[in-house]
Amino acid sequence: MKGAVPKIIDISPPLTPDIAVWPGDVPFSRSVACSIAEGANLDLSSITTTVHVGAHTDAPSHYKADGSGIGARSLQRYYGRCQVMRVSVGRGERVLPSHLTAPLREERLLIRTDSFPNPNQFNTDFAALSPALVDFAHSAGVRLLGLDTPSVDLCDDKALLSHTAIASHDMAILEGVVLSHVEDGLYTLIALPLNLPGVDASPVRAVLVADL
């Protein structure tokens, strides 16, 4: 007898030339070398883009001078039990511990802010995490923090306050996920980075597996 098929919820925005990237970063583009439609025996193409495109994981080397590249990070950080939580926070504000609506129950926490509603349109007033939230989550056993915006820090934060707090606890980061269709609750997260030695981030196909 076959078991029940788990429900997989895709939380990754489609990667197309329309996907918004950080202002000044390398946009997504695809170049076709061979095309069946044009008489070739196969399709063959390449892509050029920032490694911080769409749903992606930051490496410590992105925000810390002596930090490791994404290829050196343990995959255990990006796979396992996860909690999704929607918070009420204003545009351009940081999520504080007081914004949390439930006790933290898993090692991975994804925060839904609804402040970056269109992955194809970059708005600079998205919400971000606060260092206090990072510290609080770490004290509760959280090893990965993620959210539905391009960064855990505010757009104009050159000091990278929350990145720095995350670095101090050696936590993992998942940015740019889409959570507008995800209910609060517990899931299994799969968001494995590519094996890119020395690189500052990796795009991922982030999904949540719902409990049966």
Secondary structure as UniProt FT lines:
FT   STRAND          8..10
FT   TURN            17..18
FT   TURN            23..24
FT   STRAND          29..34
FT   HELIX           36..38
FT   STRAND          44..48
FT   TURN            51..52
FT   STRAND          56..58
FT   HELIX           60..62
FT   TURN            65..66
FT   HELIX           70..72
FT   HELIX           75..78
FT   STRAND          79..86
FT   TURN            91..92
FT   STRAND          94..95
FT   HELIX           97..99
FT   STRAND          108..112
FT   TURN            119..120
FT   TURN            124..125
FT   STRAND          128..129
FT   HELIX           131..139
FT   TURN            140..141
FT   STRAND          144..147
FT   TURN            155..156
FT   TURN            158..159
FT   HELIX           161..169
FT   STRAND          172..175
FT   TURN            180..181
FT   STRAND          185..190
FT   TURN            197..198
FT   STRAND          201..203
FT   STRAND          207..210
//
